[in-house]
Amino acid sequence: MEQDTDGTVAAWRAARADIIDPAIATHSGRIVKHTGDGFLAEFTTVQQAVICAISMQERLANGSLDFRMGVNLGDIIDDGEDIHGEGVNIAARLEGLAEPGGICISGDVYNQVRNRLDHRFENMGEQEVKHVSAPVQVWRWVTNGEPPKTDREKLPEVSPDPTSSDRPSIAVLPFDNMSNDPEQEYFSDGITEDIITELARYPDFLVIARNSTFVYKGQAINVRQVADDLGVRFLLEGSVRKAGNRVRIVAQLIDTTSEGHLWAERFDRQLDDLFAVQDEITALIVSALGESIHAAHLRHTRRKKPSTMDAYDKCLQASAKIVELDRTLYSEARELAEEAIALDAGFAQAYAIVAVTHLVSFTSGWADDPERELNSAYETVQRAVALDDHNYLAHTILGLCQTWQRRHDLAIASLERAVALNPNNADTRAQFTNALVFAGQPEEALQQMEVAMRLNPHYSGRYLHFQGRAFFALRRYEEAEHVFAQAVSRSPGWPWAHLMLAAARVALGWNEAARADVAEALKLSSDLNLGDVPRLWPCRNQADLDHLLELLRLAGLSE
């Protein structure tokens, strides 16, 4: 600082923006506060904390600043703004014992990770540290002198694979609307979706996506047939009756192997207690399946609830309108979400929904000024993240905005954060696929899409389209053509599905069929031209964009 104040401050800011903040988000951590030239962060698991520290130090080694880091495991007190306790104090003292560019961990941390990490630690023995009565066992990270590992494929998974066969699998079927008013259908659907979302936050479960379970809405179901179709062992079904300021929710959990009920409960509550009911249902399922969720995980996946039920109700109505890609419905959804914000300016979900409507307006070509729509989406979703850093939808939309802004590394970090917050959300993983393709990582994109399709067996044409983009980026044109054709069949009203099918067919030498595909796209959107492609295909690699443009030109798309 004495030698170059401006340069040092700039280097510190760059380290935070480019390495520290994204790495902590990627590894399911949370920055509690910045402390001048340092920071305090907490993590859902001790393993992620250590991996994150090592990853940061390896990448920071190339910069102009040296950092010391300390990692400890212990109970803390969270007052909503800061964390306190002896565990925090010891972490700070460990940081002081580390060498520049080094990491010191406590004995408790070492015992947890010693057989789970491919890194070496050296025993420094017991150390007397300030303001701690008993000596602390300290271990020092030993570097191997190799160049820093900055390649993303060497980083750990951000969350457990939710499709692993040893995880209890569950599908939540649409709750029946038992109210006399059919207009309350959105309310029972919203309750169902919220329960799916809350269950999906637990990586201990495989939770089937809403799109797939809502296929059975209004149908008389055969338990075993549904279980076979969705590949699950457990089904949750129920009903909602809303009357005035009271709601009755009936839920029952079924083991599909025996078709027996694990439990059935009825909840009669005031509407103000609605969130408590949802949490209670979720907790009962967790208990019934014999799983326990660590308190730290619960703390990190908590949701911030609206201050008024009216704001929540507006968001339920808005969410029901953005299921289908319809310009009028999206406009109505934005109005409802903005009304929710007027009722509760601190409700992050409402801001996230508004951001969705702006982003889809940008990607669908509905806006007269597309860049302004993208900027509006970005500014709005930043507000949502600031209000609730645990809102997975907000982080998803933030990542997509950053994708179209061509800030690919930040986009990936944001979407990894969204996946870590809600590992069972199929749509988030599908959108992550799209972002990875544009970032030049199509192999990883295919892995994410495989998980998304398992979580959402009744996936839409967009899943196939995004999968096709990954095959196309890998120059696997036969596979790309096959899935693009399926995408067109499922989503015939989407011009881009036809255009990408045309590009794949030109690459295979099927020029006549490709020209017919372009003609179909122009029937749906007559003003489409090659000039639209760079805006909607934000590739990191210019060569990939040039390749697509040349194929579409050969297919007959005009300048």
C-alpha positions in Angstrom: 0.0 0.0 0.0 2.8 2.4 0.9 4.6 1.8 -2.5 1.5 1.8 -4.8 -1.9 2.4 -3.1 -4.0 2.5 -6.3 -2.3 -0.5 -7.8 -2.7 -2.6 -4.6 -6.4 -1.7 -4.2 -7.0 -2.5 -7.9 -5.2 -5.9 -7.5 -7.3 -6.7 -4.3 -10.5 -5.9 -6.1 -9.5 -8.0 -9.1 -8.6 -10.9 -6.9 -12.0 -10.7 -5.2 -14.0 -10.4 -8.5 -12.0 -12.9 -10.6 -11.0 -15.6 -8.1 -12.2 -15.3 -4.5 -15.9 -14.5 -4.8 -16.6 -16.9 -7.7 -14.6 -19.7 -6.0 -16.5 -19.4 -2.7 -19.8 -19.4 -4.6 -18.7 -22.4 -6.6 -17.9 -24.4 -3.5 -21.2 -23.8 -1.8 -19.8 -21.1 0.5 -21.0 -17.7 1.6 -18.9 -14.6 2.2 -19.9 -13.3 5.6 -17.9 -10.1 5.3 -14.9 -8.4 3.9 -12.4 -7.1 6.4 -10.3 -4.5 4.7 -7.7 -6.6 3.0 -9.3 -9.9 4.0 -12.6 -11.9 4.1 -14.5 -14.3 6.3 -16.5 -17.1 4.7 -18.5 -20.1 5.9 -19.2 -23.3 4.0 -21.8 -26.2 4.1 -19.0 -28.8 4.5 -15.5 -28.7 5.8 -14.3 -30.5 2.7 -15.6 -27.8 0.4 -14.0 -25.2 2.6 -10.5 -26.8 2.3 -10.9 -27.5 -1.5 -11.9 -23.9 -2.0 -9.0 -22.5 -0.1 -6.5 -24.7 -2.1 -8.2 -23.7 -5.4 -8.0 -20.0 -4.5 -4.3 -20.2 -3.5 -3.3 -22.1 -6.6 -5.0 -19.4 -8.8 -3.9 -16.4 -6.7 -0.3 -17.6 -7.0 -0.2 -16.0 -10.4 -1.1 -12.5 -9.1 0.8 -9.7 -7.4 -0.7 -10.3 -3.9 0.0 -13.0 -1.4 -2.8 -14.3 0.9 -2.7 -16.3 4.1 -5.7 -18.6 4.8 -6.9 -20.5 7.8 -9.7 -23.1 8.0 -11.4 -24.3 11.1 -14.4 -26.4 12.0 -16.7 -25.4 14.9 -20.0 -24.1 16.2 -20.9 -20.5 15.4 -23.5 -18.0 16.2 -25.2 -16.3 13.2 -26.9 -13.0 14.0 -28.0 -12.5 10.4 -25.2 -10.0 9.6 -22.1 -11.7 11.1 -20.9 -14.9 12.6 -19.3 -15.2 16.0 -17.8 -17.8 18.3 -14.5 -19.5 19.3 -14.6 -21.4 16.0 -14.2 -18.0 14.1 -11.5 -16.8 16.5 -9.4 -20.0 15.9 -9.8 -19.7 12.1 -8.4 -16.1 12.3 -5.5 -17.3 14.4 -4.7 -20.1 11.9 -4.7 -17.6 9.1 -2.0 -15.7 11.0 0.1 -18.8 11.4 0.1 -19.5 7.6 2.9 -18.5 5.3 2.2 -16.0 2.5 0.4 -18.1 -0.1 -0.2 -20.9 2.4 -3.0 -22.5 4.3 -3.2 -23.7 7.9 -6.0 -26.0 9.1 -7.0 -27.1 12.6 -6.7 -30.7 13.8 -10.5 -31.1 13.6 -10.4 -30.1 10.0 -7.5 -32.4 9.2 -9.3 -35.4 10.7 -12.3 -34.8 8.5 -10.4 -34.4 5.2 -7.2 -36.4 5.5 -8.5 -39.4 3.6 -10.7 -37.5 1.2 -8.3 -35.1 -0.5 -5.4 -35.7 -2.8 -3.3 -33.0 -1.0 -0.5 -33.3 1.6 -0.5 -31.6 5.0 2.4 -31.3 7.4 1.9 -31.5 11.2 3.0 -28.3 12.9 2.1 -29.7 16.3 0.1 -27.8 19.0 0.3 -24.1 18.8 -0.5 -21.5 21.4 -2.8 -18.9 19.9 -4.0 -15.6 21.2 -7.3 -15.5 23.2 -7.7 -19.3 23.1 -7.0 -21.0 26.4 -6.0 -24.5 25.1 -3.3 -25.1 22.4 -4.6 -25.8 18.9 -3.4 -28.7 16.7 -2.3 -27.1 13.4 -1.6 -28.7 10.0 0.1 -26.8 7.1 -0.8 -27.4 3.4 2.3 -28.5 1.5 2.5 -27.4 -2.1 4.2 -29.7 -4.6 5.8 -27.0 -6.7 3.7 -27.8 -9.7 2.0 -25.0 -11.7 -1.4 -23.9 -10.3 -4.3 -26.0 -11.3 -6.6 -23.6 -13.0 -8.3 -26.0 -15.3 -12.0 -26.3 -14.3 -12.2 -29.9 -15.0 -9.9 -30.5 -12.0 -12.3 -28.8 -9.6 -14.6 -31.0 -7.5 -18.3 -31.3 -8.2 -20.2 -28.4 -6.7 -22.9 -30.7 -5.3 -23.6 -34.4 -5.1 -25.0 -36.0 -8.2 -28.7 -36.2 -7.4 -29.3 -39.1 -9.8 -27.1 -41.4 -7.8 -29.0 -44.7 -7.3 -28.4 -44.8 -3.6 -30.5 -41.7 -3.0 -34.2 -42.0 -2.1 -36.2 -40.9 -5.2 -39.5 -39.0 -4.9 -42.0 -37.4 -7.1 -44.6 -34.8 -5.8 -47.8 -35.2 -7.8 -50.0 -32.1 -8.3 -52.1 -31.4 -5.2 -55.8 -31.4 -6.0 -57.7 -28.1 -5.7 -60.6 -28.9 -3.4 -61.8 -25.3 -3.2 -65.1 -24.5 -4.8 -63.5 -21.8 -6.9 -61.6 -23.1 -10.0 -59.8 -19.8 -10.1 -57.8 -21.1 -7.1 -56.1 -23.7 -9.2 -52.9 -21.6 -9.3 -52.8 -21.7 -5.5 -52.8 -25.5 -5.2 -50.3 -25.8 -8.1 -48.1 -23.2 -6.4 -48.2 -25.1 -3.1 -47.1 -28.3 -5.0 -44.3 -26.4 -6.7 -43.1 -24.9 -3.5 -42.9 -28.3 -1.8 -41.0 -29.7 -4.8 -38.6 -26.8 -4.5 -38.0 -27.2 -0.8 -37.4 -30.9 -1.2 -35.1 -30.4 -4.1 -32.8 -28.3 -2.0 -31.8 -31.5 -0.1 -29.0 -33.3 -2.1 -29.9 -36.5 -0.1 -32.9 -36.9 -2.4 -33.6 -37.3 -6.1 -36.6 -35.1 -6.7 -38.4 -35.3 -10.0 -39.1 -31.9 -11.7 -42.4 -30.2 -11.7 -42.8 -30.5 -15.5 -42.8 -34.2 -15.3 -45.1 -34.7 -12.3 -47.6 -32.2 -13.6 -48.2 -34.5 -16.6 -50.5 -36.4 -14.2 -52.6 -33.4 -13.2 -56.2 -34.2 -13.0 -55.7 -37.9 -13.8 -56.6 -41.0 -11.9 -53.2 -42.6 -11.3 -51.8 -46.1 -11.0 -49.1 -45.8 -8.4 -46.8 -48.4 -9.8 -47.2 -47.2 -13.4 -46.3 -43.6 -12.3 -43.3 -44.9 -10.3 -42.1 -46.8 -13.3 -42.6 -43.9 -15.7 -40.7 -41.5 -13.4 -38.2 -43.9 -12.0 -39.0 -43.2 -8.3 -39.7 -45.2 -5.2 -41.8 -42.7 -3.3 -44.8 -40.5 -4.3 -46.3 -37.6 -2.4 -49.9 -36.7 -3.3 -52.4 -34.5 -1.6 -55.0 -31.8 -1.8 -55.5 -28.1 -0.9 -58.6 -26.4 0.2 -58.5 -22.6 0.6 -61.3 -20.7 2.3 -61.0 -17.1 3.4 -57.9 -16.8 5.5 -57.7 -20.6 6.2 -56.1 -23.4 4.3 -56.3 -27.2 4.7 -53.6 -29.3 3.2 -53.8 -33.0 3.2 -50.7 -35.0 2.2 -49.7 -38.6 2.1 -46.4 -40.3 1.3 -46.6 -43.6 -0.6 -43.9 -46.3 -0.9 -44.5 -47.5 -4.5 -42.9 -50.9 -3.9 -45.6 -51.9 -1.5 -48.2 -49.2 -2.4 -48.4 -48.6 1.4 -48.7 -45.3 3.1 -45.7 -44.3 5.1 -47.7 -41.5 6.6 -50.7 -39.3 6.0 -51.3 -35.9 7.6 -53.9 -33.1 7.6 -52.8 -29.5 8.3 -55.4 -26.9 9.1 -53.8 -23.5 9.3 -54.2 -19.8 8.9 -52.7 -18.6 5.6 -50.0 -16.8 7.6 -48.8 -20.3 8.7 -48.6 -21.6 5.1 -44.8 -21.7 5.0 -44.7 -23.5 8.3 -47.0 -26.1 6.8 -44.7 -26.6 3.8 -41.7 -26.9 6.0 -43.5 -29.4 8.2 -44.5 -31.5 5.3 -40.9 -31.5 4.0 -39.5 -32.4 7.5 -42.0 -35.3 7.8 -40.8 -36.7 4.4 -37.2 -36.4 5.5 -38.1 -38.2 8.8 -40.2 -40.8 7.1 -37.3 -41.7 4.7 -34.9 -42.0 7.6 -32.6 -39.2 6.4 -31.1 -36.5 8.5 -30.0 -33.1 7.2 -27.1 -31.3 8.8 -28.0 -28.0 10.5 -25.5 -26.2 8.5 -27.2 -27.3 5.3 -30.5 -26.2 6.5 -29.1 -22.8 7.4 -27.6 -22.4 3.9 -30.7 -23.4 2.1 -33.1 -21.3 4.0 -35.5 -19.2 2.0 -36.4 -15.6 2.8 -40.2 -15.5 3.1 -42.4 -12.5 2.0 -43.7 -10.2 4.7 -47.2 -10.5 3.4 -49.3 -13.4 2.0 -50.6 -11.1 -0.7 -47.1 -10.7 -2.2 -46.7 -14.5 -2.1 -50.1 -15.0 -3.8 -49.1 -12.5 -6.6 -45.9 -14.5 -7.2 -47.8 -17.8 -7.3 -50.1 -16.2 -10.0 -47.0 -14.9 -11.9 -45.2 -18.2 -11.8 -48.3 -20.0 -13.3 -48.1 -17.6 -16.3 -44.4 -18.3 -17.3 -44.8 -22.0 -17.7 -45.5 -21.6 -21.5 -43.6 -19.3 -23.8 -46.3 -16.7 -24.5 -45.6 -13.0 -24.9 -49.0 -11.9 -23.4 -48.7 -14.3 -20.4 -45.2 -13.1 -19.7 -46.4 -9.5 -19.7 -49.1 -10.4 -17.2 -46.6 -12.2 -15.1 -44.3 -9.2 -14.9 -47.3 -7.0 -13.8 -48.2 -9.4 -11.1 -44.6 -9.7 -9.8 -44.2 -5.9 -9.8 -47.4 -5.7 -7.8 -45.8 -8.2 -5.3 -42.8 -5.9 -5.1 -45.1 -3.0 -4.4 -46.6 -5.0 -1.5 -43.2 -6.2 -0.2 -40.1 -4.5 -1.5 -37.9 -7.1 0.1 -39.3 -10.2 -1.6 -36.5 -11.6 -3.7 -38.6 -14.1 -5.6 -40.7 -11.3 -7.1 -37.6 -9.5 -8.4 -36.3 -12.9 -9.8 -39.6 -13.4 -11.7 -39.5 -9.8 -13.2 -35.9 -10.6 -14.3 -37.1 -13.8 -16.0 -39.7 -11.8 -18.0 -37.0 -9.3 -19.2 -34.5 -12.0 -20.1 -37.1 -14.1 -22.1 -38.2 -10.9 -23.9 -34.5 -10.4 -24.9 -33.9 -14.0 -26.0 -37.3 -14.3 -27.8 -36.9 -11.1 -29.8 -40.0 -9.5 -28.3 -38.3 -6.3 -27.3 -37.9 -3.2 -29.5 -34.6 -2.5 -27.7 -33.1 -6.0 -26.8 -30.0 -4.6 -25.1 -32.2 -2.5 -22.7 -34.2 -5.7 -21.9 -31.0 -7.6 -21.1 -29.7 -4.8 -18.9 -33.1 -4.6 -17.1 -33.0 -8.3 -16.4 -29.4 -8.0 -15.1 -30.2 -5.1 -12.8 -33.3 -6.6 -11.5 -31.8 -10.0 -10.7 -28.8 -8.4 -9.0 -31.4 -6.9 -6.6 -32.9 -10.3 -6.1 -29.5 -11.8 -5.2 -28.7 -8.9 -2.9 -32.0 -9.6 -1.0 -31.6 -13.3 -0.8 -28.3 -14.9 -1.7 -29.9 -18.4 -1.3 -32.5 -17.9 -4.0 -31.5 -20.5 -6.7 -33.8 -18.9 -9.3 -32.0 -15.5 -8.9 -28.6 -17.1 -9.3 -29.8 -19.0 -12.4 -31.1 -15.9 -14.1 -27.9 -14.0 -13.0 -25.8 -16.7 -14.7 -27.9 -16.5 -17.9 -27.6 -12.7 -18.0 -23.9 -13.0 -17.6 -23.8 -15.6 -20.5 -25.4 -13.2 -22.9 -23.1 -10.4 -21.6 -20.3 -12.8 -22.6 -18.9 -12.9 -19.1 -18.6 -16.6 -19.2 -16.5 -17.4 -16.2 -18.9 -15.4 -14.0 -21.9 -17.0 -15.6 -20.5 -20.5 -14.8 -19.8 -19.5 -11.2 -23.4 -18.1 -10.8 -25.0 -21.2 -12.3 -22.8 -23.5 -10.2 -24.1 -21.6 -7.2 -27.7 -22.1 -8.4 -27.1 -25.9 -8.8 -25.4 -26.1 -5.4 -28.5 -24.3 -3.8 -31.0 -26.6 -5.6 -29.2 -29.7 -7.0 -32.5 -31.3 -8.0 -33.8 -28.5 -10.2 -33.8 -29.9 -13.7 -34.4 -26.6 -15.5 -31.4 -24.9 -13.8 -29.2 -27.8 -15.0 -30.6 -27.5 -18.5 -29.9 -23.8 -18.6 -26.4 -24.5 -17.2 -26.0 -26.8 -20.3 -26.7 -23.9 -22.5 -24.2 -21.6 -20.7 -21.5 -24.3 -20.8 -21.9 -24.7 -24.6 -21.4 -21.0 -25.1 -18.4 -21.0 -22.8 -16.7 -23.6 -24.9 -17.3 -26.6 -22.6 -19.7 -28.8 -24.5 -18.6 -32.1 -22.9 -19.5 -30.8 -19.4 -22.7 -29.5 -21.0 -23.7 -33.0 -22.0 -23.1 -34.3 -18.5 -25.3 -31.6 -17.0 -28.1 -32.4 -19.5 -27.9 -36.1 -18.7 -28.7 -35.2 -15.1 -31.4 -32.7 -16.1 -33.2 -35.4 -18.2 -33.1 -37.9 -15.4 -34.6 -35.3 -13.0 -37.3 -34.4 -15.6 -38.2 -37.4 -17.6 -41.0 -35.5 -19.4 -38.6 -32.8 -20.6 -39.5 -30.2 -23.1 -38.1 -29.6 -26.6 -35.8 -27.0 -25.2 -33.8 -29.7 -23.3 -33.3 -31.5 -26.6 -32.4 -28.2 -28.3 -29.7 -27.4 -25.7 -28.4 -31.0 -25.9 -28.2 -30.5 -29.7 -26.2 -27.4 -29.3 -23.6 -29.4 -27.3 -23.4 -32.1 -29.9 -23.2 -29.4 -32.6 -20.3 -27.6 -30.8 -18.5 -30.9 -30.6 -19.0 -31.3 -34.4 -21.1 -34.5 -33.8 -23.5 -33.5 -36.5 -25.5 -36.8 -36.8 -26.4 -36.7 -33.1 -27.1 -33.0 -33.3 -29.4 -33.4 -36.3 -31.2 -36.3 -34.5 -32.0 -34.3 -31.3 -32.7 -31.0 -33.2 -35.3 -32.9 -35.2 -36.9 -34.1 -32.0 -36.8 -30.6 -30.6 -38.6 -29.3 -33.7 -41.2 -32.0 -33.2 -41.8 -31.0 -29.6 -41.5 -27.2 -30.0 -42.5 -26.5 -33.6 -43.2 -22.9 -32.8 -39.7 -22.0 -31.9 -37.7 -20.5 -34.9 -34.3 -21.3 -33.4 -35.1 -25.0 -33.3 -35.6 -24.9 -37.1 -32.4 -22.8 -37.7 -30.2 -25.1 -35.7 -31.7 -28.2 -37.4 -30.8 -26.4 -40.7 -27.2 -25.8 -39.6 -26.7 -29.5 -38.6 -28.2 -30.7 -41.9 -25.9 -28.4 -44.0 -23.0 -29.8 -42.1 -24.2 -33.3 -43.1 -24.6 -32.2 -46.8 -28.4 -32.1 -46.7 -28.7 -28.7 -48.2 -32.2 -29.0 -49.7 -33.7 -30.1 -46.3 -31.8 -27.3 -44.6 -33.3 -24.7 -46.9 -36.8 -26.0 -46.0 -35.9 -25.7 -42.3 -34.9 -22.1 -42.8 -38.2 -21.4 -44.6 -40.1 -22.8 -41.6 -38.2 -20.6 -39.3 -39.0 -17.5 -41.4 -42.7 -18.4 -41.4 -42.5 -18.1 -37.6 -40.4 -15.0 -37.5 -40.2 -13.3 -40.9 -37.5 -10.8 -40.0 -34.9 -13.3 -38.8 -31.5 -12.8 -40.4 -27.8 -13.6 -40.0 -27.4 -10.4 -38.0 -29.5 -11.8 -35.2 -27.2 -14.8 -34.7 -24.2 -13.1 -32.8 -26.7 -11.6 -30.3 -28.4 -14.9 -29.5 -25.3 -17.1 -29.9 -22.8 -15.5 -27.4 -19.8 -17.8 -28.0 -16.6 -17.4 -26.2 -14.8 -18.7 -29.3 -15.3 -16.5 -32.4 -14.5 -19.5 -34.6 -17.6 -21.4 -33.3 -19.8 -18.4 -34.2 -18.2 -18.0 -37.6 -18.8 -21.7 -38.3 -22.5 -21.4 -37.4 -22.9 -18.3 -39.5 -21.3 -20.0 -42.5 -23.6 -23.0 -42.3 -26.7 -20.9 -41.9 -25.6 -18.8 -44.9 -25.4 -22.0 -46.9 -28.8 -23.0 -45.7 -30.3 -19.8 -47.2 -30.6 -17.4 -44.2 -30.0 -13.9 -45.5 -27.8 -11.2 -44.2 
